[in-house]
Every structure is written in C-alpha cells, then in structure tokens.
Amino acid sequence: MYNRNLMMFANLNNVPITKDDRIFILMGATHTAYFKDFLRRSPKFKEVNALQYLK
C-alpha cells in the first residue's frame, strides 16, 4: 500500500505546474492519510482546505 501511494505521489510530482496552479485531488481516506504526510514534507506543495474555494 505504501509503495502504491508513493508511486501516485511521484506521478503528481511529474505534473508540470506553476506557482499559480491549484490541484484538486479526490481520493479515499487511506490514500488521503498518506498524501497528507507526503504533502507536509514536500516544499513543492502547500495543502489547503478545499472548503475555502467552495461556495
């Protein structure tokens, strides 16, 4: 399971993005727990609450 999540995160890192881009990732609870950990450790991404952008 860990290797699968790591591969998914590696694929996300390969997506060309700019500083102004936003990425919305919809996934289940187990994947989300891993991704939250990966995102916290990555200087490339900043995790924000999606509810800030929904009306």
FIMARSE-45264 format. One record per atom (N, C-alpha, C, O): x, y, z; residue in three letters. Coordinates in pm, whole numbers, padded with zeros to 5 digits, always signed. Example, Ala and Ser with C-alpha at 12.3 -4.5 7.8 and 13.67 -1.06 7.14 Angstrom:
! residues 2
+01319-00569+00780ALA;+01230-00450+00780ALA;+01320-00330+00780ALA;+01424-00332+00846ALA;+01285-00225+00708SER;+01367-00106+00714SER;+01290+00003+00787SER;+01341+00114+00804SER;
This chain:
! residues 55
+00083-00119+00000MET;+00000+00000+00000MET;+00087+00126+00000MET;+00058+00222-00071MET;+00194+00125+00079TYR;+00282+00241+00086TYR;+00346+00268-00050TYR;+00354+00383-00093TYR;+00393+00163-00116ASN;+00457+00181-00247ASN;+00359+00236-00350ASN;+00398+00319-00433ASN;+00235+00193-00345ARG;+00135+00244-00439ARG;+00114+00393-00416ARG;+00108+00470-00512ARG;+00103+00435-00290ASN;+00084+00577-00260ASN;+00206+00659-00298ASN;+00194+00772-00345ASN;+00323+00602-00277LEU;+00446+00671-00314LEU;+00454+00689-00465LEU;+00500+00793-00513LEU;+00411+00589-00540MET;+00410+00598-00686MET;+00309+00704-00732MET;+00337+00780-00825MET;+00194+00709-00667MET;+00094+00811-00701MET;+00149+00951-00675MET;+00129+01042-00755MET;+00219+00968-00563PHE;+00277+01098-00531PHE;+00389+01133-00628PHE;+00404+01249-00666PHE;+00468+01034-00669ALA;+00573+01057-00767ALA;+00513+01104-00899ALA;+00568+01192-00965ALA;+00400+01045-00939ASN;+00332+01089-01060ASN;+00283+01233-01047ASN;+00290+01310-01143ASN;+00234+01269-00931LEU;+00190+01406-00906LEU;+00308+01502-00919LEU;+00293+01612-00972LEU;+00425+01462-00871ASN;+00544+01546-00882ASN;+00590+01565-01025ASN;+00658+01663-01055ASN;+00554+01474-01113ASN;+00593+01484-01254ASN;+00502+01574-01336ASN;+00532+01603-01452ASN;+00390+01618-01278VAL;+00298+01707-01349VAL;+00359+01847-01351VAL;+00392+01901-01245VAL;+00374+01907-01470PRO;+00430+02043-01474PRO;+00328+02144-01419PRO;+00216+02153-01469PRO;+00368+02218-01318ILE;+00279+02316-01256ILE;+00354+02448-01240ILE;+00477+02452-01238ILE;+00276+02555-01229THR;+00333+02686-01198THR;+00293+02724-01057THR;+00215+02654-00991THR;+00345+02834-01012LYS;+00316+02879-00875LYS;+00168+02915-00857LYS;+00115+02906-00746LYS;+00101+02954-00965ASP;-00039+02996-00958ASP;-00138+02882-00977ASP;-00259+02903-00963ASP;-00091+02762-01009ASP;-00180+02647-01032ASP;-00234+02593-00900ASP;-00170+02603-00795ASP;-00353+02537-00910ARG;-00414+02465-00798ARG;-00445+02324-00846ARG;-00485+02303-00960ARG;-00426+02227-00757ILE;-00452+02087-00790ILE;-00551+02034-00689ILE;-00529+02044-00568ILE;-00661+01979-00738PHE;-00762+01917-00651PHE;-00749+01767-00665PHE;-00758+01714-00776PHE;-00728+01699-00554ILE;-00712+01553-00555ILE;-00826+01493-00474ILE;-00843+01524-00356ILE;-00903+01409-00537LEU;-01013+01341-00470LEU;-00976+01194-00456LEU;-00954+01125-00556LEU;-00969+01147-00332MET;-00931+01007-00308MET;-00991+00960-00177MET;-01048+01038-00101MET;-00979+00833-00152GLY;-01032+00773-00030GLY;-00948+00806+00092GLY;-00842+00867+00081GLY;-00997+00766+00207ALA;-00936+00804+00335ALA;-00795+00749+00352ALA;-00709+00820+00404ALA;-00770+00627+00312THR;-00637+00569+00331THR;-00534+00641+00246THR;-00426+00675+00294THR;-00566+00663+00119HIS;-00473+00737+00032HIS;-00454+00879+00085HIS;-00343+00932+00082HIS;-00560+00940+00133THR;-00552+01077+00183THR;-00456+01087+00300THR;-00380+01183+00309THR;-00457+00990+00389ALA;-00367+00993+00504ALA;-00221+00991+00459ALA;-00139+01066+00513ALA;-00189+00908+00363TYR;-00053+00904+00310TYR;-00017+01035+00239TYR;+00091+01090+00260TYR;-00110+01084+00156PHE;-00081+01205+00080PHE;-00063+01325+00172PHE;+00022+01410+00146PHE;-00141+01333+00279LYS;-00123+01443+00374LYS;+00019+01441+00430LYS;+00082+01546+00445LYS;+00068+01324+00461ASP;+00204+01311+00513ASP;+00307+01352+00407ASP;+00401+01425+00436ASP;+00288+01304+00284PHE;+00380+01339+00175PHE;+00378+01490+00147PHE;+00483+01551+00128PHE;+00259+01548+00144LEU;+00246+01691+00113LEU;+00309+01778+00221LEU;+00370+01881+00190LEU;+00296+01738+00346ARG;+00357+01815+00456ARG;+00507+01820+00444ARG;+00570+01919+00483ARG;+00566+01715+00390ARG;+00712+01707+00380ARG;+00767+01766+00250ARG;+00889+01781+00237ARG;+00682+01799+00156SER;+00726+01847+00026SER;+00729+02000+00023SER;+00629+02064+00056SER;+00841+02059-00017PRO;+00845+02205-00031PRO;+00773+02254-00157PRO;+00748+02374-00172PRO;+00740+02162-00248LYS;+00677+02198-00374LYS;+00528+02227-00360LYS;+00472+02305-00438LYS;+00463+02166-00261PHE;+00318+02177-00247PHE;+00279+02239-00114PHE;+00351+02229-00015PHE;+00163+02303-00115LYS;+00104+02358+00008LYS;-00038+02305+00017LYS;-00119+02329-00073LYS;-00068+02234+00123GLU;-00202+02178+00141GLU;-00294+02285+00198GLU;-00261+02350+00297GLU;-00410+02302+00136VAL;-00511+02395+00186VAL;-00645+02323+00192VAL;-00666+02222+00126VAL;-00734+02376+00272ASN;-00868+02321+00285ASN;-00950+02358+00162ASN;-00964+02477+00132ASN;-01004+02260+00092ALA;-01081+02285-00030ALA;-01210+02362-00002ALA;-01264+02425-00092ALA;-01259+02358+00119LEU;-01382+02430+00153LEU;-01367+02580+00139LEU;-01466+02651+00126LEU;-01243+02630+00141GLN;-01219+02773+00123GLN;-01258+02817-00017GLN;-01288+02935-00038GLN;-01259+02726-00112TYR;-01285+02761-00252TYR;-01426+02723-00298TYR;-01464+02754-00411TYR;-01502+02656-00213LEU;-01638+02615-00250LEU;-01739+02712-00192LEU;-01722+02763-00081LEU;-01843+02736-00266LYS;-01949+02826-00218LYS;-02078+02751-00203LYS;-02179+02809-00164LYS;
